[in-house]
């Protein structure tokens, strides 16, 4: 008696079906993202307060104190700098109000310097 194997015997001839050509996916060209176009701002020049009109804009003040316009708007929203909005939404500040604001900041700055100098002695 022939001994049976637990594994099936392979057929004598194995026929392999011809492989169908596999389609190659076509890659699309990747384009770089568009570069946002920034609006050109007028250059900030040194400004003398006496040459400015009676009402100052956020840009005028930002140029004078060499801070971003966003900071000046923050001062206006917090009430540190007194001004008003016109119907188009632009802020305006009286020159006298701005001068008062600058004087307050200057005094506060010098007070802090003297306190720090006293602590160092």
PyMOL commands that set and color helices and strands:
alter all, ss='L'
color gray80, all
select helices_A, chain A and resi 49-51+58-65+69-78+95-120
alter helices_A, ss='H'
color red, helices_A
select strands_A, chain A and resi 55-57+84-85+91-94
alter strands_A, ss='S'
color yellow, strands_A
deselect
rebuild
show_as cartoon
